[in-house]
Every structure is written in C-alpha cells, then in structure tokens.
Amino acid sequence: MEDTNKNIQPVTDADDSALRELFAALPEPEAEDSAFMAGMEARLDAVDRVRAMERRERRVGRRALAVAAFTGFVCGALFTLFMPVLLAFMTRILGSVAEAMPDGTVTILCWFIAAVLTMLLTLQAYSLARTTR
C-alpha cells in the first residue's frame, strides 16, 4: 500500500506571507462581497490555528523523543553496570538448570531481559512525555 501523503509538504511561514500578500493585493470588496470576505478571513484564521497546532505537536514530539532517548540511554547504562549482579542473581535463581545450559545462555537471557525492560521503560517514558503538556 502506497502512502499518498508522502509528497505533501507542510506550509511554511514564507508561503503564509505570500498568501497574505496575495489577498492584500485584491481590490476592496463591495458590500455584497463582505460575507465572502468574512468567510475567507474565518477560513484563514482556521488555517492559522491548524498551523499553530502542527507546530506545537512537532515540538511535543521532539521533546518526547528526547525523553525516550535519554531514558533508553540511562537504562542501558544501568543494566550494563549491574549486569554482573543480574547474572549472579539469575544463576542463583535457575540453580542446577543454569549449570545444564550451554555456556553463555544465562548471559544471553540476562541481556534479553535487560533489553525488554529498557524497551518497556522507554516506551512508557515516550508515552508520558507525549501526554504531559
């Protein structure tokens, strides 16, 4: 399925000023055209509100991405620092099963658990940052 919105570019402030100059160059409306102009101004105001909301959403998205990246980095660093403790804990929990496993299996299992926990914490941080204004 092809994305039909991939060629749509956001309207910039330069486009907005060009549009305003175009409308400013139009001749003064007559009395019967005042309803048309009022409607046109209302639509232009609506476009301005949509653009403001788009800018705000972009800003919130960037902030949420930064929070998620920071959370992922911190979790990864902490799991790396505490991996020997986690390995000893998992070996003690698994007991004789860990001895029967091939070499490195407990290590792989610990890193997998660390990766899943990091992913869950990062997704939660991203979600919280998106909803917190």
C-alpha positions as CSV (number, residue, x, y, z in Angstrom):
1,M,0.0,0.0,0.0
2,E,1.5,3.3,-1.0
3,D,1.5,6.3,1.2
4,T,-0.4,9.1,-0.6
5,N,0.7,11.8,1.9
6,K,4.5,11.4,1.3
7,N,4.6,14.2,-1.3
8,I,2.7,16.7,0.9
9,Q,5.0,19.3,2.4
10,P,4.0,21.4,5.4
11,V,3.2,25.1,4.6
12,T,6.0,27.4,5.7
13,D,5.8,30.9,7.1
14,A,7.1,32.2,3.7
15,D,4.1,30.5,2.0
16,D,1.8,32.1,4.5
17,S,3.2,35.6,3.9
18,A,2.9,35.1,0.2
19,L,-0.7,34.1,0.6
20,R,-1.4,37.1,2.8
21,E,0.3,39.4,0.2
22,L,-1.9,37.9,-2.5
23,F,-5.1,38.6,-0.5
24,A,-3.9,42.1,0.4
25,A,-3.4,42.9,-3.3
26,L,-7.1,42.1,-4.1
27,P,-9.4,45.1,-4.6
28,E,-11.6,46.3,-1.8
29,P,-14.8,44.2,-1.7
30,E,-18.2,45.7,-2.3
31,A,-21.0,45.4,0.2
32,E,-22.3,42.1,-1.2
33,D,-18.8,40.7,-1.0
34,S,-18.4,41.3,2.7
35,A,-19.9,38.0,3.6
36,F,-17.5,36.3,1.3
37,M,-14.5,38.1,2.8
38,A,-15.8,37.4,6.3
39,G,-15.9,33.7,5.4
40,M,-12.5,33.9,3.8
41,E,-11.0,35.5,6.9
42,A,-12.6,32.9,9.1
43,R,-11.0,30.1,7.0
44,L,-7.6,31.9,7.1
45,D,-7.9,32.1,10.8
46,A,-8.7,28.4,10.9
47,V,-5.6,27.6,8.8
48,D,-3.5,29.7,11.3
49,R,-4.9,27.7,14.2
50,V,-4.1,24.4,12.4
51,R,-0.6,25.6,11.7
52,A,-0.1,26.5,15.3
53,M,-1.3,23.1,16.5
54,E,1.0,21.4,14.0
55,R,4.0,23.4,15.3
56,R,3.0,22.5,18.9
57,E,2.7,18.8,18.1
58,R,6.1,18.8,16.4
59,R,7.6,20.4,19.5
60,V,5.9,17.9,21.8
61,G,7.0,15.0,19.6
62,R,10.6,16.2,19.6
63,R,10.6,16.6,23.4
64,A,9.1,13.1,23.8
65,L,11.7,11.6,21.6
66,A,14.5,13.3,23.6
67,V,13.0,12.0,26.8
68,A,12.7,8.5,25.4
69,A,16.3,8.5,24.1
70,F,17.6,9.7,27.4
71,T,15.6,7.0,29.2
72,G,16.9,4.3,26.9
73,F,20.5,5.5,27.4
74,V,20.2,5.6,31.2
75,C,18.6,2.2,31.4
76,G,21.2,0.7,29.1
77,A,24.0,2.2,31.1
78,L,22.5,1.0,34.4
79,F,21.9,-2.5,33.1
80,T,25.5,-2.6,31.8
81,L,26.8,-1.6,35.2
82,F,24.6,-4.0,37.1
83,M,24.9,-7.0,34.7
84,P,27.3,-8.9,37.0
85,V,24.8,-8.7,39.8
86,L,22.0,-9.7,37.5
87,L,24.0,-12.6,36.2
88,A,24.7,-13.9,39.7
89,F,21.0,-13.4,40.6
90,M,19.8,-15.4,37.6
91,T,22.3,-18.1,38.1
92,R,21.2,-18.5,41.7
93,I,17.5,-18.5,40.7
94,L,18.0,-21.0,37.9
95,G,20.3,-23.2,40.1
96,S,21.0,-26.6,38.6
97,V,19.2,-25.6,35.4
98,A,21.8,-22.9,34.7
99,E,24.6,-25.5,35.1
100,A,22.9,-27.7,32.5
101,M,22.6,-24.9,30.0
102,P,25.3,-24.3,27.4
103,D,27.9,-21.6,28.2
104,G,26.6,-18.1,27.7
105,T,22.9,-19.0,27.8
106,V,22.3,-17.2,31.2
107,T,24.2,-14.2,29.9
108,I,22.1,-14.0,26.8
109,L,18.9,-14.5,28.9
110,C,20.0,-11.6,31.2
111,W,20.7,-9.3,28.3
112,F,17.4,-10.2,26.7
113,I,15.6,-9.3,29.9
114,A,17.6,-6.0,30.1
115,A,16.6,-5.2,26.5
116,V,12.9,-5.9,27.1
117,L,12.9,-3.8,30.3
118,T,14.7,-1.0,28.6
119,M,12.2,-1.0,25.7
120,L,9.2,-1.0,28.1
121,L,10.6,1.8,30.2
122,T,11.5,3.8,27.1
123,L,8.1,3.4,25.5
124,Q,6.4,4.4,28.8
125,A,8.6,7.5,29.1
126,Y,7.7,8.4,25.5
127,S,4.0,8.0,26.2
128,L,4.2,10.1,29.4
129,A,6.2,12.8,27.6
130,R,3.6,13.0,24.8
131,T,0.6,13.3,27.2
132,T,2.3,15.7,29.6
133,R,1.9,19.3,28.4
